Amino acid sequence: LLTYRFVPFSFSSSRFKRNRSQNKPFSHWEKFYREEHDIELVGLYRPNKNYIGRHLLESHEVYKYLKTHEHVFDVAHFHDYRGAAYYSLLAKTQGWFLRNLLIVVQTHGNNKWAKVVGNNEVLGDVGELEMDFMERRAVKLADYVVSPSRYLLEWMRRESWAENTNGEAIVHPNLLPEESRKGRNSMSSDSSSDNDYSDDDDRSAEEVGDEKRRSAVMVDELVFFGRLETRKGVVEFCDAVDILLKNETVASMISKITFLGRAASVLGQNGHEYVRERAKKWTNTPWRIETRFGSKEAKAYLKSPAANRKGNKRKLAVLPSLIENSPYAVYECAELGIPFLASDVGGTRDLLREEDRAMSLIGYSEED
């Protein structure tokens, strides 16, 4: 019998709770995870101590919780970002507490990689240097290190991260959410209908289904799918739109441009403000920024044709990231049959079959 507990962090301020709870009360998500996934969601209180960095407080609050629930869990699974496992691992390796708890750290994407490599920024204060140290130390001390791609492990080695004390890190692809796995099964059954496959065909039903999913589709809506952030390729997407709309023939084929994601920093500017400024030139093409959707709603939007759409035209998800580890968005688009273009960076190509890469990946690299 496995018991799952998902432990987020929360401020004492109501504004923070709304942000962390996707604009819904925390009690809503407690109920949602309990009823839909049999997961207990536990909110931790973080003291309002402005003189101590957020990364330090969060890591220490997690340690305090695990210390008082030491015999409840067999495994604690952390991501590397902000060094959340740091204090828990210190206590364990120094023999104070958590001796029987197996601690796993996943290389989701550390702060320096995201900020310096992805957004072309710098680690600008002592707190970020502390965070970098905590992330490196957690990877070194963990019982197991798991990465969804070999790419990020190789980047960490180039950056002189210490090897994990307990052995070599494991590469294991991310698991798809349940709704995406269900989508994959239904997609496979739909694509192997009697119209596509018969006893006279030498190909297997799976091969016919694969060919159908790889066939060309007509698209008329371009959807930027991801956070409005420098490293997610917002600038490059807007540049591409500028070029496409200069061609009258191509512009007539684009019915709408949609940005599907919350705002982050784009070249030091709020992502929404940056897009609005760039879109002033798109006078003859409707565009919008959609921020209301969660992950499930966003994927449903990408899959469904518009009510007034004629023919078999689809939405095209565009994911032009400058860096990626192993992006869920690409993984899910591929499995759900959503037409997409993604940049060929990091571990993205590992998510696709070799024969699918040419038509799905944009041919620029992190060095461009």
Salt bridges, closest charged atoms under 4 A:
GLU40 OE1 - ARG5 NE 2.74
GLU58 OE2 - ARG46 NH1 3.25
GLU58 OE2 - ARG54 NE 2.91
GLU58 OE1 - ARG82 NE 3.78
GLU61 OE2 - LYS64 NZ 3.14
GLU128 OE2 - LYS115 NZ 2.64
GLU130 OE1 - HIS55 NE2 2.97
ASP132 OD2 - ARG136 NE 2.95
ASP143 OD2 - LYS92 NZ 2.44
GLU159 OE1 - LYS112 NZ 3.00
GLU163 OE2 - ARG157 NE 3.37
GLU178 OE2 - LYS182 NZ 3.52
GLU179 OE2 - LYS299 NZ 3.36
ASP196 OD2 - LYS212 NZ 3.62
ASP201 OD2 - ARG203 NH2 2.82
GLU206 OE2 - ARG353 NH2 3.84
ASP210 OD1 - ARG213 NH2 2.36
ASP210 OD2 - ARG353 NH1 2.47
GLU211 OE1 - ARG203 NH1 2.64
ASP220 OD1 - ARG309 NE 2.77
GLU221 OE1 - ARG309 NH2 3.28
GLU229 OE1 - ARG227 NH2 2.84
GLU229 OE2 - ARG231 NE 3.62
ASP239 OD1 - ARG278 NH2 2.72
ASP242 OD2 - ARG278 NH2 2.74
ASP242 OD2 - LYS281 NZ 3.23
GLU277 OE1 - LYS280 NZ 3.11
GLU290 OE1 - ARG288 NH1 3.01
GLU290 OE1 - ARG292 NH2 2.81
GLU324 OE2 - LYS232 NZ 2.89
GLU332 OE2 - LYS299 NZ 2.70
GLU335 OE1 - ARG184 NE 3.08
ASP344 OD2 - ARG349 NH2 2.66
GLU355 OE2 - ARG214 NH1 3.99
ASP356 OD1 - ARG214 NH1 3.29
